[in-house]
């Protein structure tokens, strides 16, 4: 049986490895457009921040290992151009010319691409996006060769902020610009404001609420043009989110779902039962709402790859979905969220109430304690816990997971408040900050 | 109505504050034997470690505040000697002489005391235990005044280890001794061994498996006598666990439960419906086994105090119980556990299987990553998750909480594995170490 996979990063290679491990007889054939497979894309900002590190450190497993030790037929530099679901074949091109490959089962794991901006100048030398390892290499090389001293970042999402921190670590002046006047609009305003103040304290210029009309070369510099001012830099990074690479699937007549990602069922099957999709090109289910969402993060991609492999070689396993947990670091802050914010809760038909509290990362009088801000959302009608956002200098990144588990378990705020969480003075107040938030929120229910 | 409370620390003062806040008409009368109320006992080792800090920093709220701002009739230096449940009166002594006090509802919150050793010499000058704030003051004063350079700790539990770290921070030589040859016997051996090696690497002498026959004065030093050797020190700390102060309750004819603590129901009521008990003097329910356990930790004491107050002033709230979550720090390690270990699982009638895995605290290739060891226990018959222990230099203390919540939710290992946990390179591998453990454990089910 031919198990053919389009795309050789998280979802694709997870599926390939697991399928081959579970069934050695399977022909597992992977087509990857670039020459990089299986790398930690999320690690790129931290790698760029450190000139001593090689970008290729982020490669988790090299192509030769997949080929020689795992027996996977991995073809890099092979771009798939067309899927024919009826003929059960894919068609593409490589430097050797055109190729075609019949499949019994197909996995589309084409990932996502940085959203492009429809403005002039995005093709100028020194204008970058960051998604593939090759992007990372180019940015790192450019910073070194051009001795970049000043950069403009278009966008203020988590990749933009991680790159902002990386560039500041290299002592590069950074200004950031985006049209939406709200900083981190999905976050509760008090928490977003705290993050913004930390970013500003690191000498970053923020222009939220400013249009981006184009990029021009201006002598040695690039200039990002807004309505009545412009921002100069030696380089420009466009980081305004990602879009799923779903065109190949769409052209093959497969259904698209949330955010125009490939629509998949709870078995990661597309609208064609022999074709699966996983990773950043596919949508998924939200456990809390039961509805489809697009959540292009690494754990879901890895998990999706594994589940596709399990479903192909063994008995089918149903995927319950995600609760949209995420965390990022920006300067000294850890920023985490899981579940729904108030607006998402309202849109999903809940009657949300919320609280925002400040607690501490360590016990009363324990040295080094920092403020942890917790925003918690619940449904007024049922008392169901719906989501939590958290910001702090320590103790946030893993603390969010206890809420994520509670959301998977469909817990009420009262049930969460009853949980026996860990306490020791160096790590927490007696009442964990999430318990304190739950206690305050209970009073509003 | 008179709500009388015996004991003015975590459970007692939590109950007093909350009862008075919820019903201003209530007479809340607290009798505390010592002159300290409402302090963070758990913070004492960290305070002792820093000569610049005053022990009284650990006082969370002073007696005057309870009296003047909260209207609580708080009597310190008042030792209750007898409870008469029929007459609904308590009797005791203070420096003013004898007193008696009628009650409508009574809360016994007498806490626990350090277990004593039945050996000669425990009353010698320089031999200490650590439980009350006064103990902490005495130890700190003694270390300073006697310029302690060498100490012997009898016991190797978490307080013994926290004190070991504190004394090493003061550059005091430490040796530790106990009869049980197994270091941290409730922990899985590989994890216990890792902790032991770290303790040894800090120059601590460990004598596990050695009897402690007595303590003698030997010139300027104290000498802890074992069978064929002795350990010298300027001071000796006895830290061999705590015992509940349940004698007052027992003398009043109230039932005792787990570990001879006062037996309470799910409303923190003793066998007399007008008498409650909470904190380190009372037992509680284990959510996983449904059985009684003794778990003298701060969160349960605070929670118990609140719940007693709620039950007295409002509608009764049932307490589901605990999962026995705990965490402590010892040198660079965080050590956490929740739920049952294999032996406890077996004793409770489960058919336990377990795995121990090593994972990382940060993503592939992320600098500063440390090893996280995870030991996870499940029931072979049902797949139910039963418990987890974890050791690592970072990312352990809060990570245990996601397992604790899963235990409260009665999740299977498979359900836990399906949880959407947070990932970013500075904080975790893509697969959280607890997910990796669950994945490996699934294969044994």
Interface residues (C-beta under 8 A of the other chain):
Chain A: X10 X40 X42 X43 X46 X47 X50 X53 X57 X58 X60 X287 X297 X298 X299 X300 X302 X319 X320 X322 X323 X324 X325 X326 X327 X328 X329 X334 X336 X338 X363 X364 X365 X366 X367 X395 X397 X398 X399 X400 X401 X402 X404 X405 X406 X408 X409 X411 X415 X416 X418 X419 X420 X421 X422 X423 X424 X425 X426 X427 X428 X430 X431 X432
Chain B: X10 X40 X42 X43 X46 X47 X50 X53 X57 X58 X60 X287 X297 X298 X299 X300 X302 X319 X320 X322 X323 X324 X325 X326 X327 X328 X329 X334 X336 X338 X363 X364 X365 X366 X367 X395 X397 X398 X399 X400 X401 X402 X404 X405 X406 X408 X409 X411 X415 X416 X418 X419 X420 X421 X422 X423 X424 X425 X426 X427 X428 X430 X431 X432
